Amino acid sequence: MLLALPSSASLVTTTPAAIRPVLRPRAQLLATRTALGPADLVSEPTSTASGSAAFSWEANWYPVMPVSYADPVRWLMCRFHGWRFDDAGNCVEVPNAEAGAAASLCGAPETCATSYPVREVSGLLWVWPEAGLEGLGRSLLEEPVALGSGAQDWVMTVPPVSYESMVENSMDPSHAPHLHEGTFAASDMVPLTDYSAPAEPLGDEGFTVAHGGYTTKNDGMKATRTFRSPSFVDVNYELPSGKQQNFQLFFVPSTPFETRVITGLGLPQLPVWLPKRELLADLLHAFFFSRSALWRFNDQDRLVMQGQDRNQAADPDRRQAAWDVATPSDTGVSTFRKWLAEVGGGGPFASSGAAASLPTTQEEVSRWNVHGKHCPSCKRALALLEGTQAALGKMALFAAVAAAALAVAGRLASGIVATAAAVALSAGSRWAAGGRAAFFGMERELWLPQVYAR
């Protein structure tokens, strides 16, 4: 799909319109075929149960990352050989060609970059994955999902899990007490018997399901889960206490077994008058995303969903079983599977012909690969911790040498002070090293008991 774009994609900023192109040179495509391109999507509108063409996976706006993750530039350069392109997709420089040959190459249609309409809405970068004037025209007739006026702190993770399993999981609240030990508890489970399905036939725009509580802490609540095709899930809770909770989630298919998950956290902002506000914000963000409880929760979900992906890839007929509502709590999953089959043509990659190679069996996935390398705040915080670790280590060594020299010189009091400084600096260096290691996760021996805590 369109998400062959790198996680820190560059925006060409010379076009002053609301819609700006994202460029992808064909030469770059040849070098980055580890991700799928737009041609791998179901490009023709799929047919509904009534036989009318209603839905196209390409003719939609997709959020590809928070705007804060993007890297604005005034031109695009292919990282393979340095060819450069302007905001219209025209080749403007071939570094290794003579002047005459460069002019000929840049004037050839084959060397133009492919461009896609782009918008910045609600703090997200949206892409319409149809190239050319036809795609641009259709994009002007549609708007990205309306998210309301509330400000969100958008964060992105890229787990090795299929789009279908990710959306299913968001429609299945009853798994939480049993799977998420440590956050919930099976002993607090309340049978989810109140789960209502939408009227049929399902429309191409999506659907809304409603349900009650599923633990003793939210028993009696009124909840809705809205799927807005192709990628948005909006969850709303009205608790018995009157408290309102809202969770906004985007699941954007990248490959058959990889999904971009963009979540609105709504975290409190630091005061604007605070000194070093950006630095502190980066450190707080990194601390939040290095917590073991957060990754235990994510890994519990991921392991189950990866197992589901493997089972369904081995036996595609198993997907049909998802239509069967064994209990009322299966209503959300069943409704989504019906929508995929009756409206969505089986899914974003169902008719692509792309080889859907299964992800490797991984019990650990680096936090850095899933989130950190995509996140500017995490990358800045990691660089700070690496620099701090190195600086404190050098100072600790210097203090230790000074302590030894003072002791030899008979200046014991000063030597004791220098020794204490060396110990403190060494401890600080180890603390920074521990913070750095938290970006990459724990060793297996520590990780498994936390995920499967009982």
C-alpha positions, 0 to 999 in steps of 0.5 A: 500500500502507500505505506512504502513511505518511510516512517520519517517521510519528507514533505515537499513544501514549495506548493502553497495549496492545502493539498501537497504531493508526496513524491516517490521516485521509481528508482527509490521504489526499486530499492525499497520493495520490502514494503508494498506499493499502491498497486498491491491494493485492491485498485478497483472498487469492490462489489457489495452483496447487492452487486453494486460497486461501492468501495475502493481501498485506494479511493480514501484518505489514510493518515500515515503519521503524525505531522510532527514525525514528518521532515519538511524539505524543499525537494526530494532526493532518492537515497540510492543515487542522489537524483532530486525531484521537485514538488511536481514530481519532475526530475531536476538533478542527476548528480552522476550525469553530464549536462546533456545527458542529465537534461535528457534524463530529467525530461523523460517521463520515465524519470518522473516521481509518482506523487500523491495528494496530501493533507495536514488535518488534525495534526496528522499527515493524510495521503490519498493513494491514487496517483495522477490527475484522476486521483487528485480529482477524487481526493478533492471530493472527499474529506479525511475523518472528522475528529472533532476539536479536541487536541490529541497527542498522536503517537505511532507504532508499527507492530508486525500484525495484520490490519484485519487482526488489529481492527478485530482486536479493537472490536473485542473488549471481552478479551481484556480481563483474560488476556491483559493480566496485570492491567485487568484480572480475570476475577473481575470479568463481567459477562458481556451479554449486552452487545448490539449489532448494526442494521443490515445491509452494512454500508461502505462507510462502516458501522457502529456497535454498542455494548455494556460493561465487561469488568466490575470496574465498568459494569453498567456503562454504555459504550459504542465502537464505531468503525469508519472505513477504511482505518478509523475506530472511535471508542466511547465510554459513558461510565455509571459515574457519568465520566466520559472516555474516548479512544481514537485509533487508526489502523492503516494497512502497510503490508499483509502482516504489518499495520501502522497504528496511530493513537490519540493519547490526549496527554497533558501538555507542559506549561509553555513558560517552563525552561527547556520545555521541549527537552523535558517533553522528550524525556517524559515521552520516552519515560512513558514509552519505556514503562514495562506495563505498557509493553507488557500490555502491547505484547500480550495483544501482539502475541495472540494476534500474530498467532491468529495471523499464522492460523488464518494464513495456513487455513484461510477458511478459518476466517469464515468462523469469525462470522459465527457469533458463539456468544454475544461478546463476538458481535463486534468481531463478527460485524467487522468480518461481515463488512470485510466480506460483503463490502470490503472485498475481503480486505486491503490485500485480498485481490492484490496477488501479492505474496503474503509471507508470514512474519517470522515467529518472534517472541520479542519485538524490539520496542525500538523497531515498533515505536522508537525509530519512528518517533522524533521524541524518542530519537532525541531522548535516546541521543541525549541518554547516549551522550549523557552515558558517555560523558558521565563515564568519562568523568567517572574514569577521570575521578577514579584516576584522580582519586588514585593519584591523591591517595598515592600523594597521601591526600586521603581526604581529597582522595575520598571525595574523588572516590565518592565522585567517581562512584556517583558518576559511574552510577549516573552513567549506568542509569543512563545506560539503563534508560537507553536499554529500555528503548530496546526492551528486556531480555527474554528471561525478564520479558516472558514472566511479565507478559504471562504474569499470573 
